[in-house]
Amino acid sequence: MEAGDREGATEQAEQMLQQIEMQQLQKIIDREGVYFRVTVACGGDRAWQYS
C-alpha cells in the first residue's frame, strides 16, 4: 500500500468520523437545547465549551 493511498484513506475516515460526530452533536442539541462552541485546537484536539 502506497503512503499516499494510506493518507487518503485516513483523511476519508477522519471526515466520516467528523460527519458522524456532527450528527450526534445535532441530536444532543435537538434533545437538550444545548448551545456550545466546538473549538479545534492546533493539535486537532477537540475542546468542548458549553455556554
PDB file as gemmi writes it, atoms N, CA and C in Angstrom:
CRYST1    1.000    1.000    1.000  90.00  90.00  90.00 P 1                      
ATOM      1  N   MET A   1       0.857  -1.197   0.000  1.00  0.00           N  
ATOM      2  CA  MET A   1       0.000   0.000   0.000  1.00  0.00           C  
ATOM      3  C   MET A   1       0.890   1.242   0.000  1.00  0.00           C  
ATOM      4  N   GLU A   2       0.624   2.130  -0.925  1.00  0.00           N  
ATOM      5  CA  GLU A   2       1.432   3.341  -1.036  1.00  0.00           C  
ATOM      6  C   GLU A   2       1.098   4.300   0.101  1.00  0.00           C  
ATOM      7  N   ALA A   3       2.102   5.080   0.483  1.00  0.00           N  
ATOM      8  CA  ALA A   3       1.893   6.033   1.580  1.00  0.00           C  
ATOM      9  C   ALA A   3       0.767   7.006   1.242  1.00  0.00           C  
ATOM     10  N   GLY A   4       0.718   7.446  -0.021  1.00  0.00           N  
ATOM     11  CA  GLY A   4      -0.316   8.386  -0.437  1.00  0.00           C  
ATOM     12  C   GLY A   4      -1.706   7.789  -0.293  1.00  0.00           C  
ATOM     13  N   ASP A   5      -1.835   6.505  -0.663  1.00  0.00           N  
ATOM     14  CA  ASP A   5      -3.132   5.839  -0.541  1.00  0.00           C  
ATOM     15  C   ASP A   5      -3.566   5.785   0.917  1.00  0.00           C  
ATOM     16  N   ARG A   6      -2.606   5.460   1.776  1.00  0.00           N  
ATOM     17  CA  ARG A   6      -2.932   5.335   3.193  1.00  0.00           C  
ATOM     18  C   ARG A   6      -3.356   6.695   3.744  1.00  0.00           C  
ATOM     19  N   GLU A   7      -2.659   7.756   3.326  1.00  0.00           N  
ATOM     20  CA  GLU A   7      -3.031   9.097   3.786  1.00  0.00           C  
ATOM     21  C   GLU A   7      -4.435   9.448   3.336  1.00  0.00           C  
ATOM     22  N   GLY A   8      -4.738   9.132   2.077  1.00  0.00           N  
ATOM     23  CA  GLY A   8      -6.064   9.429   1.554  1.00  0.00           C  
ATOM     24  C   GLY A   8      -7.146   8.693   2.323  1.00  0.00           C  
ATOM     25  N   ALA A   9      -6.885   7.434   2.641  1.00  0.00           N  
ATOM     26  CA  ALA A   9      -7.859   6.624   3.376  1.00  0.00           C  
ATOM     27  C   ALA A   9      -8.055   7.188   4.785  1.00  0.00           C  
ATOM     28  N   THR A  10      -6.944   7.610   5.397  1.00  0.00           N  
ATOM     29  CA  THR A  10      -7.026   8.187   6.746  1.00  0.00           C  
ATOM     30  C   THR A  10      -7.859   9.461   6.717  1.00  0.00           C  
ATOM     31  N   GLU A  11      -7.621  10.266   5.682  1.00  0.00           N  
ATOM     32  CA  GLU A  11      -8.356  11.524   5.550  1.00  0.00           C  
ATOM     33  C   GLU A  11      -9.846  11.247   5.402  1.00  0.00           C  
ATOM     34  N   GLN A  12     -10.183  10.265   4.572  1.00  0.00           N  
ATOM     35  CA  GLN A  12     -11.588   9.907   4.367  1.00  0.00           C  
ATOM     36  C   GLN A  12     -12.214   9.442   5.676  1.00  0.00           C  
ATOM     37  N   ALA A  13     -11.490   8.613   6.413  1.00  0.00           N  
ATOM     38  CA  ALA A  13     -12.008   8.082   7.678  1.00  0.00           C  
ATOM     39  C   ALA A  13     -12.243   9.221   8.668  1.00  0.00           C  
ATOM     40  N   GLU A  14     -11.303  10.173   8.704  1.00  0.00           N  
ATOM     41  CA  GLU A  14     -11.453  11.299   9.628  1.00  0.00           C  
ATOM     42  C   GLU A  14     -12.670  12.131   9.261  1.00  0.00           C  
ATOM     43  N   GLN A  15     -12.881  12.347   7.958  1.00  0.00           N  
ATOM     44  CA  GLN A  15     -14.047  13.119   7.518  1.00  0.00           C  
ATOM     45  C   GLN A  15     -15.331  12.403   7.902  1.00  0.00           C  
ATOM     46  N   MET A  16     -15.350  11.084   7.742  1.00  0.00           N  
ATOM     47  CA  MET A  16     -16.536  10.302   8.112  1.00  0.00           C  
ATOM     48  C   MET A  16     -16.804  10.427   9.603  1.00  0.00           C  
ATOM     49  N   LEU A  17     -15.738  10.329  10.392  1.00  0.00           N  
ATOM     50  CA  LEU A  17     -15.886  10.444  11.838  1.00  0.00           C  
ATOM     51  C   LEU A  17     -16.433  11.817  12.209  1.00  0.00           C  
ATOM     52  N   GLN A  18     -15.934  12.849  11.555  1.00  0.00           N  
ATOM     53  CA  GLN A  18     -16.396  14.198  11.847  1.00  0.00           C  
ATOM     54  C   GLN A  18     -17.874  14.339  11.506  1.00  0.00           C  
ATOM     55  N   GLN A  19     -18.290  13.751  10.377  1.00  0.00           N  
ATOM     56  CA  GLN A  19     -19.702  13.820   9.990  1.00  0.00           C  
ATOM     57  C   GLN A  19     -20.565  13.128  11.030  1.00  0.00           C  
ATOM     58  N   ILE A  20     -20.126  11.949  11.483  1.00  0.00           N  
ATOM     59  CA  ILE A  20     -20.875  11.200  12.493  1.00  0.00           C  
ATOM     60  C   ILE A  20     -20.951  12.007  13.783  1.00  0.00           C  
ATOM     61  N   GLU A  21     -19.812  12.594  14.169  1.00  0.00           N  
ATOM     62  CA  GLU A  21     -19.778  13.422  15.381  1.00  0.00           C  
ATOM     63  C   GLU A  21     -20.773  14.563  15.277  1.00  0.00           C  
ATOM     64  N   MET A  22     -20.774  15.250  14.145  1.00  0.00           N  
ATOM     65  CA  MET A  22     -21.669  16.393  13.978  1.00  0.00           C  
ATOM     66  C   MET A  22     -23.125  15.946  14.048  1.00  0.00           C  
ATOM     67  N   GLN A  23     -23.436  14.771  13.476  1.00  0.00           N  
ATOM     68  CA  GLN A  23     -24.799  14.255  13.542  1.00  0.00           C  
ATOM     69  C   GLN A  23     -25.186  13.966  14.987  1.00  0.00           C  
ATOM     70  N   GLN A  24     -24.247  13.389  15.745  1.00  0.00           N  
ATOM     71  CA  GLN A  24     -24.539  13.075  17.149  1.00  0.00           C  
ATOM     72  C   GLN A  24     -24.709  14.364  17.944  1.00  0.00           C  
ATOM     73  N   LEU A  25     -23.861  15.354  17.653  1.00  0.00           N  
ATOM     74  CA  LEU A  25     -23.969  16.638  18.342  1.00  0.00           C  
ATOM     75  C   LEU A  25     -25.317  17.280  18.037  1.00  0.00           C  
ATOM     76  N   GLN A  26     -25.742  17.192  16.785  1.00  0.00           N  
ATOM     77  CA  GLN A  26     -27.014  17.782  16.392  1.00  0.00           C  
ATOM     78  C   GLN A  26     -28.150  17.132  17.175  1.00  0.00           C  
ATOM     79  N   LYS A  27     -28.071  15.816  17.378  1.00  0.00           N  
ATOM     80  CA  LYS A  27     -29.099  15.119  18.151  1.00  0.00           C  
ATOM     81  C   LYS A  27     -29.099  15.613  19.588  1.00  0.00           C  
ATOM     82  N   ILE A  28     -27.901  15.804  20.148  1.00  0.00           N  
ATOM     83  CA  ILE A  28     -27.797  16.289  21.531  1.00  0.00           C  
ATOM     84  C   ILE A  28     -28.406  17.680  21.628  1.00  0.00           C  
ATOM     85  N   ILE A  29     -28.072  18.533  20.660  1.00  0.00           N  
ATOM     86  CA  ILE A  29     -28.604  19.902  20.669  1.00  0.00           C  
ATOM     87  C   ILE A  29     -30.119  19.861  20.565  1.00  0.00           C  
ATOM     88  N   ASP A  30     -30.617  19.039  19.629  1.00  0.00           N  
ATOM     89  CA  ASP A  30     -32.055  18.953  19.419  1.00  0.00           C  
ATOM     90  C   ASP A  30     -32.750  18.475  20.688  1.00  0.00           C  
ATOM     91  N   ARG A  31     -32.133  17.513  21.365  1.00  0.00           N  
ATOM     92  CA  ARG A  31     -32.792  16.901  22.517  1.00  0.00           C  
ATOM     93  C   ARG A  31     -32.727  17.803  23.741  1.00  0.00           C  
ATOM     94  N   GLU A  32     -31.559  18.426  23.956  1.00  0.00           N  
ATOM     95  CA  GLU A  32     -31.366  19.145  25.208  1.00  0.00           C  
ATOM     96  C   GLU A  32     -31.304  20.658  25.041  1.00  0.00           C  
ATOM     97  N   GLY A  33     -31.294  21.121  23.788  1.00  0.00           N  
ATOM     98  CA  GLY A  33     -31.234  22.554  23.556  1.00  0.00           C  
ATOM     99  C   GLY A  33     -29.949  23.166  24.079  1.00  0.00           C  
ATOM    100  N   VAL A  34     -28.874  22.424  23.976  1.00  0.00           N  
ATOM    101  CA  VAL A  34     -27.597  22.910  24.496  1.00  0.00           C  
ATOM    102  C   VAL A  34     -26.885  23.717  23.421  1.00  0.00           C  
ATOM    103  N   TYR A  35     -26.437  24.911  23.776  1.00  0.00           N  
ATOM    104  CA  TYR A  35     -25.672  25.725  22.842  1.00  0.00           C  
ATOM    105  C   TYR A  35     -24.213  25.634  23.241  1.00  0.00           C  
ATOM    106  N   PHE A  36     -23.371  25.431  22.269  1.00  0.00           N  
ATOM    107  CA  PHE A  36     -21.948  25.313  22.591  1.00  0.00           C  
ATOM    108  C   PHE A  36     -21.090  25.637  21.381  1.00  0.00           C  
ATOM    109  N   ARG A  37     -19.827  25.938  21.647  1.00  0.00           N  
ATOM    110  CA  ARG A  37     -18.858  26.126  20.573  1.00  0.00           C  
ATOM    111  C   ARG A  37     -17.900  24.955  20.616  1.00  0.00           C  
ATOM    112  N   VAL A  38     -17.579  24.449  19.450  1.00  0.00           N  
ATOM    113  CA  VAL A  38     -16.570  23.399  19.374  1.00  0.00           C  
ATOM    114  C   VAL A  38     -15.291  24.053  18.895  1.00  0.00           C  
ATOM    115  N   THR A  39     -14.275  23.980  19.724  1.00  0.00           N  
ATOM    116  CA  THR A  39     -13.006  24.593  19.376  1.00  0.00           C  
ATOM    117  C   THR A  39     -12.032  23.504  18.975  1.00  0.00           C  
ATOM    118  N   VAL A  40     -11.453  23.652  17.805  1.00  0.00           N  
ATOM    119  CA  VAL A  40     -10.450  22.696  17.371  1.00  0.00           C  
ATOM    120  C   VAL A  40      -9.085  23.305  17.641  1.00  0.00           C  
ATOM    121  N   ALA A  41      -8.372  22.704  18.567  1.00  0.00           N  
ATOM    122  CA  ALA A  41      -7.053  23.219  18.945  1.00  0.00           C  
ATOM    123  C   ALA A  41      -6.039  22.940  17.839  1.00  0.00           C  
ATOM    124  N   CYS A  42      -4.876  23.539  17.954  1.00  0.00           N  
ATOM    125  CA  CYS A  42      -3.842  23.410  16.912  1.00  0.00           C  
ATOM    126  C   CYS A  42      -3.507  21.954  16.652  1.00  0.00           C  
ATOM    127  N   GLY A  43      -3.503  21.132  17.686  1.00  0.00           N  
ATOM    128  CA  GLY A  43      -3.134  19.734  17.527  1.00  0.00           C  
ATOM    129  C   GLY A  43      -4.264  18.893  16.974  1.00  0.00           C  
ATOM    130  N   GLY A  44      -5.411  19.525  16.727  1.00  0.00           N  
ATOM    131  CA  GLY A  44      -6.545  18.780  16.200  1.00  0.00           C  
ATOM    132  C   GLY A  44      -7.391  18.197  17.322  1.00  0.00           C  
ATOM    133  N   ASP A  45      -7.029  18.483  18.561  1.00  0.00           N  
ATOM    134  CA  ASP A  45      -7.822  18.007  19.698  1.00  0.00           C  
ATOM    135  C   ASP A  45      -9.135  18.775  19.737  1.00  0.00           C  
ATOM    136  N   ARG A  46     -10.174  18.111  20.159  1.00  0.00           N  
ATOM    137  CA  ARG A  46     -11.467  18.784  20.235  1.00  0.00           C  
ATOM    138  C   ARG A  46     -11.719  19.223  21.676  1.00  0.00           C  
ATOM    139  N   ALA A  47     -11.920  20.520  21.827  1.00  0.00           N  
ATOM    140  CA  ALA A  47     -12.195  21.056  23.165  1.00  0.00           C  
ATOM    141  C   ALA A  47     -13.660  21.486  23.209  1.00  0.00           C  
ATOM    142  N   TRP A  48     -14.363  21.087  24.225  1.00  0.00           N  
ATOM    143  CA  TRP A  48     -15.785  21.403  24.345  1.00  0.00           C  
ATOM    144  C   TRP A  48     -15.956  22.612  25.254  1.00  0.00           C  
ATOM    145  N   GLN A  49     -16.772  23.552  24.794  1.00  0.00           N  
ATOM    146  CA  GLN A  49     -17.073  24.708  25.632  1.00  0.00           C  
ATOM    147  C   GLN A  49     -18.580  24.900  25.639  1.00  0.00           C  
ATOM    148  N   TYR A  50     -19.193  24.563  26.746  1.00  0.00           N  
ATOM    149  CA  TYR A  50     -20.639  24.734  26.864  1.00  0.00           C  
ATOM    150  C   TYR A  50     -20.931  26.127  27.390  1.00  0.00           C  
ATOM    151  N   SER A  51     -21.896  26.780  26.787  1.00  0.00           N  
ATOM    152  CA  SER A  51     -22.239  28.124  27.249  1.00  0.00           C  
ATOM    153  C   SER A  51     -23.559  28.079  28.012  1.00  0.00           C  
TER     154      SER A  51                                                      
END                                                                             
